[in-house]
Amino acid sequence: MRRFTDPITNRKIRFALVGCGRIAANHFNSIKQHAERAELVGVCDVDPKALTAAASMTQAKPYDNLTELLQETTADIVVLTTPTGLHPDQTVEIAVSGRHVMTEKPMATRWHDGLRMVKACDDAKVRLFVIKQNRRNATLQLLKQAIEQGRFGRIYMVNINVFWTRPQDYYDSAAWRGTWEFDGGAFMNQASHYVDLLDWLIGPIESIQAYTGTLARNIEVEDSGVMSVKWRSGALGSMNVTMLTYPKNLEGSITILGEKGSVRVGGVAVNEIQHWEFDESRPEDEQIQQANYATTSVYGFGHPLYYDNVINVLRGEAEPETDGREGLKSLEVLIAAYLSARDGKRVALPLDY
């Protein structure tokens, strides 16, 4: 069996991508931006039209199934932008081939599947990267720095809002959308990067109480939900999510209120620092306006920065920013929220392993 686990320093990192749908263009552009260190050598999709378009755009070799790709490709790492419910089995197959795996969010729709993905990559001694590109946004990097420096003092309250819209034709565009098995609902799919902020920014969660509803869309999963959160630090918070905002995406925000500081990062996708106030000013406070950016996309601009870290890791020059175990943290919060909403009770973390 071929192994791709040694640092790659004498050539470009070779990527292959599986799933040439809506988000794939972000990956193609990211690899292109790192063309001096990375190249796309294969694309794969079961939809002939999507595959032809991707191959034409990238000049990468097309494959219509993953097994064939793994038998033939020279790729060091395979990127999964397929429906979430397909990630676990595909990750296991890629890991067994000796290649690294990069998966879009969320890593899986079920807790035991996430654990299975991590174990498969551990057993094969390959890397598992779970994309959390929002962490790389300049606005959130400044917020993370302020928290790590202790500028808030004790954090008292946190609020996250994701007020977006997904019309019925979005869900009707593919049979897997809006299903429990392959997609997940507003929390798991559209808002999963915001769920990630609950642990990444504030710390370990003690318990969650959630409510979900399918209020307007004809789908299996929720189009709206609310979550109350208590952290082990004692901080309290809430998360409000809906895909029913009229008439377009309105807000993706986080507000943190602490003993010595108050911050709100808003805009459509946490792209604007709208309030930034601490008891003591610091030089980095002057970076606030530069950190704000205009965006027409809820994806932000973090993918190329995420790829930079992955490339550096595979070259032996860095440690991964978000590996499989880091990915499990937000999956655990998501599963806890769904359990809470289903059973009508508070769910404590960590979940039973």
C-alpha positions as CSV (number, residue, x, y, z in Angstrom):
1,M,0.0,0.0,0.0
2,R,1.3,3.4,-0.9
3,R,2.0,5.9,1.9
4,F,1.9,9.6,1.7
5,T,2.7,10.4,5.3
6,D,6.2,11.7,5.1
7,P,6.7,15.5,4.8
8,I,6.6,16.6,1.1
9,T,9.4,19.1,0.5
10,N,10.7,18.4,-3.0
11,R,7.5,19.0,-5.0
12,K,4.0,20.4,-5.0
13,I,1.3,18.9,-2.7
14,R,-1.1,17.0,-4.9
15,F,-4.8,17.4,-4.2
16,A,-7.9,15.6,-5.5
17,L,-11.4,16.8,-4.9
18,V,-14.6,14.7,-4.6
19,G,-17.9,16.5,-4.9
20,C,-18.0,19.2,-7.6
21,G,-21.0,21.1,-6.3
22,R,-21.7,24.5,-4.8
23,I,-18.7,24.9,-2.5
24,A,-16.1,23.3,-4.8
25,A,-15.2,26.5,-6.6
26,N,-13.9,27.9,-3.3
27,H,-11.5,25.0,-3.1
28,F,-10.4,25.2,-6.8
29,N,-9.6,28.9,-6.3
30,S,-7.8,28.3,-3.0
31,I,-5.5,25.7,-4.6
32,K,-4.9,28.0,-7.5
33,Q,-3.9,30.8,-5.1
34,H,-1.2,28.4,-3.8
35,A,-0.1,27.2,-7.2
36,E,3.6,27.5,-6.3
37,R,3.1,24.8,-3.6
38,A,0.0,22.9,-4.6
39,E,-1.8,21.4,-7.6
40,L,-5.1,19.8,-8.3
41,V,-4.6,16.4,-10.0
42,G,-8.1,14.9,-9.9
43,V,-11.8,15.8,-9.6
44,C,-14.6,13.3,-8.9
45,D,-18.4,13.5,-9.1
46,V,-21.2,11.1,-9.9
47,D,-23.0,13.8,-11.8
48,P,-21.6,13.9,-15.3
49,K,-22.5,17.5,-15.9
50,A,-20.8,18.7,-12.7
51,L,-17.8,16.5,-13.4
52,T,-17.3,17.8,-16.9
53,A,-17.6,21.4,-15.8
54,A,-15.1,20.9,-13.0
55,A,-12.6,19.1,-15.2
56,S,-12.9,21.9,-17.9
57,M,-12.4,24.6,-15.2
58,T,-9.4,23.0,-13.5
59,Q,-7.8,20.8,-16.2
60,A,-7.6,18.0,-13.5
61,K,-8.3,14.4,-14.5
62,P,-12.0,13.5,-14.0
63,Y,-13.3,10.4,-12.2
64,D,-16.9,9.3,-11.8
65,N,-16.3,7.3,-8.6
66,L,-14.0,7.5,-5.6
67,T,-12.7,3.9,-5.8
68,E,-11.4,4.5,-9.3
69,L,-9.8,7.8,-8.3
70,L,-8.0,6.2,-5.4
71,Q,-6.7,3.4,-7.6
72,E,-5.2,5.8,-10.2
73,T,-4.5,9.2,-8.7
74,T,-1.2,10.5,-7.6
75,A,-2.9,12.8,-5.0
76,D,-1.4,13.0,-1.5
77,I,-4.7,14.3,0.0
78,V,-8.3,14.0,-1.0
79,V,-10.8,16.8,-0.3
80,L,-14.4,15.9,0.4
81,T,-17.0,18.5,-0.6
82,T,-19.7,15.8,-0.9
83,P,-23.0,15.7,1.2
84,T,-22.1,15.4,4.8
85,G,-23.7,12.0,5.3
86,L,-21.2,10.5,2.8
87,H,-18.1,11.8,4.6
88,P,-17.6,8.9,7.0
89,D,-17.5,6.0,4.5
90,Q,-15.5,8.1,2.0
91,T,-13.0,9.1,4.8
92,V,-12.4,5.5,5.8
93,E,-11.9,4.5,2.1
94,I,-9.4,7.3,1.5
95,A,-7.5,6.6,4.8
96,V,-7.2,2.9,3.9
97,S,-5.6,4.0,0.6
98,G,-2.9,5.8,2.7
99,R,-3.9,9.3,1.8
100,H,-4.7,12.3,4.0
101,V,-8.3,13.6,4.1
102,M,-9.7,17.1,4.2
103,T,-13.5,17.3,4.8
104,E,-15.9,20.2,4.6
105,K,-18.2,21.0,7.5
106,P,-19.6,19.3,9.4
107,M,-17.5,16.2,9.4
108,A,-20.5,13.9,9.8
109,T,-24.2,13.9,10.7
110,R,-23.8,11.3,13.5
111,W,-21.6,11.3,16.5
112,H,-20.4,7.7,16.1
113,D,-19.5,8.4,12.5
114,G,-17.3,11.3,13.5
115,L,-15.5,9.0,16.0
116,R,-15.1,6.4,13.2
117,M,-13.5,8.9,10.9
118,V,-10.9,9.9,13.5
119,K,-10.1,6.3,14.3
120,A,-9.7,5.3,10.6
121,C,-7.2,8.1,10.0
122,D,-5.4,7.3,13.3
123,D,-5.2,3.6,12.3
124,A,-3.9,4.5,8.8
125,K,-1.5,7.1,10.3
126,V,-2.8,9.8,8.0
127,R,-4.0,13.3,8.7
128,L,-7.7,14.3,9.0
129,F,-8.4,18.0,8.4
130,V,-11.9,19.4,9.1
131,I,-12.4,22.8,7.4
132,K,-13.3,25.7,9.7
133,Q,-12.5,28.5,7.4
134,N,-14.4,31.1,9.4
135,R,-11.8,30.9,12.1
136,R,-9.4,32.5,9.6
137,N,-11.5,35.6,9.1
138,A,-9.6,38.7,10.2
139,T,-12.5,39.9,12.4
140,L,-12.6,36.6,14.4
141,Q,-8.8,36.4,14.6
142,L,-8.8,39.8,16.4
143,L,-11.6,38.6,18.7
144,K,-9.8,35.3,19.5
145,Q,-6.7,37.3,20.3
146,A,-8.6,39.6,22.7
147,I,-10.0,36.6,24.5
148,E,-6.6,34.8,24.8
149,Q,-5.1,38.1,26.2
150,G,-7.8,38.1,28.9
151,R,-9.1,41.5,27.8
152,F,-12.7,40.6,28.6
153,G,-11.9,39.6,32.1
154,R,-14.6,37.1,33.1
155,I,-17.0,36.5,30.2
156,Y,-20.6,36.8,31.3
157,M,-22.8,36.4,28.2
158,V,-22.5,35.4,24.6
159,N,-25.1,35.6,21.8
160,I,-24.8,34.3,18.3
161,N,-27.4,35.0,15.5
162,V,-27.5,33.4,12.1
163,F,-30.5,35.0,10.3
164,W,-30.2,33.8,6.7
165,T,-32.6,32.6,4.0
166,R,-32.8,29.3,2.0
167,P,-35.8,29.2,-0.2
168,Q,-37.6,25.9,-1.0
169,D,-35.9,25.7,-4.4
170,Y,-32.5,25.5,-2.6
171,Y,-33.6,22.4,-0.8
172,D,-35.3,21.0,-4.0
173,S,-32.1,21.4,-6.0
174,A,-30.7,18.1,-4.8
175,A,-32.4,15.1,-3.2
176,W,-30.0,14.9,-0.3
177,R,-30.6,18.5,0.9
178,G,-32.7,18.9,3.9
179,T,-32.4,15.2,4.9
180,W,-31.3,13.8,8.3
181,E,-29.0,11.2,6.7
182,F,-27.0,13.3,4.3
183,D,-27.4,17.0,5.2
184,G,-28.7,18.0,8.7
185,G,-30.7,21.1,9.3
186,A,-30.1,24.8,9.9
187,F,-27.8,24.2,12.9
188,M,-25.8,21.4,11.3
189,N,-25.4,22.7,7.8
190,Q,-25.8,26.4,7.4
191,A,-24.8,27.4,11.0
192,S,-22.2,24.8,11.8
193,H,-19.3,27.3,11.5
194,Y,-21.1,29.5,14.1
195,V,-21.6,26.5,16.4
196,D,-17.9,26.0,16.2
197,L,-17.3,29.5,17.7
198,L,-19.1,28.4,21.0
199,D,-16.2,26.2,22.0
200,W,-13.3,27.7,20.0
201,L,-13.8,31.2,21.4
202,I,-15.5,30.7,24.8
203,G,-14.3,27.3,25.9
204,P,-15.7,23.9,27.0
205,I,-19.5,23.7,27.3
206,E,-21.2,22.3,30.4
207,S,-24.7,21.8,29.0
208,I,-27.2,22.7,26.2
209,Q,-31.0,23.2,26.0
210,A,-32.3,23.5,22.4
211,Y,-35.6,23.8,20.5
212,T,-35.9,23.3,16.7
213,G,-38.7,23.7,14.3
214,T,-39.6,23.1,10.6
215,L,-41.7,26.2,10.2
216,A,-42.0,26.8,6.5
217,R,-39.8,24.6,4.4
218,N,-40.9,21.1,3.1
219,I,-37.8,19.2,4.5
220,E,-37.1,16.5,7.1
221,V,-34.8,18.7,9.2
222,E,-35.2,22.0,11.0
223,D,-35.3,25.4,9.2
224,S,-35.1,27.3,12.5
225,G,-33.7,26.7,16.0
226,V,-32.7,28.2,19.3
227,M,-30.1,27.0,21.8
228,S,-29.3,28.0,25.4
229,V,-25.7,27.3,26.5
230,K,-23.9,27.2,29.8
231,W,-20.2,27.0,29.8
232,R,-18.0,25.4,32.4
233,S,-16.6,28.9,33.2
234,G,-20.1,29.9,34.3
235,A,-20.8,32.1,31.2
236,L,-24.3,31.9,29.8
237,G,-25.3,32.3,26.1
238,S,-27.7,31.7,23.3
239,M,-27.7,30.9,19.6
240,N,-30.6,31.8,17.3
241,V,-30.7,30.4,13.8
242,T,-33.2,30.6,11.0
243,M,-33.2,30.0,7.2
244,L,-36.5,31.9,6.8
245,T,-35.3,35.5,6.9
246,Y,-37.2,37.8,4.5
247,P,-36.1,38.5,1.8
248,K,-32.4,37.7,1.9
249,N,-29.5,36.9,4.3
250,L,-29.5,39.5,7.0
251,E,-27.0,38.7,9.8
252,G,-24.3,36.3,11.0
253,S,-23.1,37.8,14.3
254,I,-21.5,37.1,17.7
255,T,-21.8,39.4,20.7
256,I,-19.6,38.9,23.8
257,L,-20.2,40.7,27.1
258,G,-17.5,40.5,29.7
259,E,-16.3,42.0,32.9
260,K,-14.0,44.5,31.2
261,G,-15.1,44.5,27.6
262,S,-18.0,44.3,25.1
263,V,-17.7,43.3,21.4
264,R,-20.1,42.7,18.6
265,V,-19.0,41.2,15.3
266,G,-21.8,41.3,12.8
267,G,-22.6,41.8,9.1
268,V,-23.9,39.1,6.9
269,A,-21.1,36.7,8.0
270,V,-19.2,38.0,11.0
271,N,-17.4,40.4,8.5
272,E,-17.8,43.7,10.4
273,I,-16.6,44.6,13.9
274,Q,-19.6,46.8,14.9
275,H,-18.7,47.4,18.6
276,W,-15.3,47.0,20.2
277,E,-14.8,48.5,23.7
278,F,-12.4,47.5,26.5
279,D,-11.4,49.1,29.8
280,E,-7.9,49.6,28.4
281,S,-6.9,50.4,24.8
282,R,-4.2,48.5,22.9
283,P,-2.3,49.2,19.6
284,E,-4.2,46.3,17.9
285,D,-7.5,48.2,18.4
286,E,-6.4,50.4,15.5
287,Q,-6.7,47.3,13.2
288,I,-10.5,47.1,13.6
289,Q,-11.4,49.0,10.5
290,Q,-8.9,47.2,8.4
291,A,-10.3,43.8,9.6
292,N,-13.8,44.6,8.4
293,Y,-14.4,43.4,4.9
294,A,-17.3,43.5,2.4
295,T,-18.7,40.2,1.4
296,T,-21.5,38.9,-0.8
297,S,-20.8,35.3,0.3
298,V,-21.6,33.7,3.7
299,Y,-18.5,31.6,3.1
300,G,-16.1,34.5,3.7
301,F,-12.5,34.4,2.5
302,G,-11.0,31.9,4.9
303,H,-10.5,28.9,2.5
304,P,-7.2,30.0,1.0
305,L,-5.8,30.7,4.5
306,Y,-7.0,27.2,5.6
307,Y,-5.3,25.6,2.7
308,D,-2.1,27.5,3.6
309,N,-2.1,25.7,7.0
310,V,-2.8,22.3,5.4
311,I,0.0,22.7,2.9
312,N,2.4,23.7,5.6
313,V,1.4,20.7,7.7
314,L,2.0,18.3,4.8
315,R,5.4,20.0,4.2
316,G,6.3,19.3,7.8
317,E,6.4,23.0,8.7
318,A,3.3,23.4,10.9
319,E,0.7,21.7,13.1
320,P,-2.9,21.5,11.9
321,E,-5.2,24.3,13.0
322,T,-8.3,22.0,12.8
323,D,-7.8,18.3,12.8
324,G,-10.4,15.5,13.3
325,R,-10.4,15.8,17.0
326,E,-11.0,19.6,16.8
327,G,-13.8,18.9,14.3
328,L,-15.4,16.5,16.8
329,K,-15.9,19.4,19.3
330,S,-18.5,21.2,17.1
331,L,-20.1,17.9,16.0
332,E,-20.5,17.1,19.7
333,V,-22.3,20.4,20.4
334,L,-24.5,19.8,17.3
335,I,-25.5,16.3,18.4
336,A,-26.2,17.5,21.9
337,A,-28.5,20.2,20.5
338,Y,-30.4,17.7,18.5
339,L,-30.7,15.3,21.4
340,S,-32.0,18.1,23.6
341,A,-34.6,19.3,21.0
342,R,-35.7,15.7,20.4
343,D,-36.1,14.7,24.1
344,G,-37.1,18.1,25.5
345,K,-34.3,18.1,28.1
346,R,-31.0,19.6,29.0
347,V,-28.0,17.7,27.6
348,A,-24.7,17.7,29.5
349,L,-21.3,17.5,27.8
350,P,-19.2,15.6,27.1
351,L,-21.4,13.0,25.4
352,D,-20.8,9.3,26.3
353,Y,-18.0,8.0,24.2
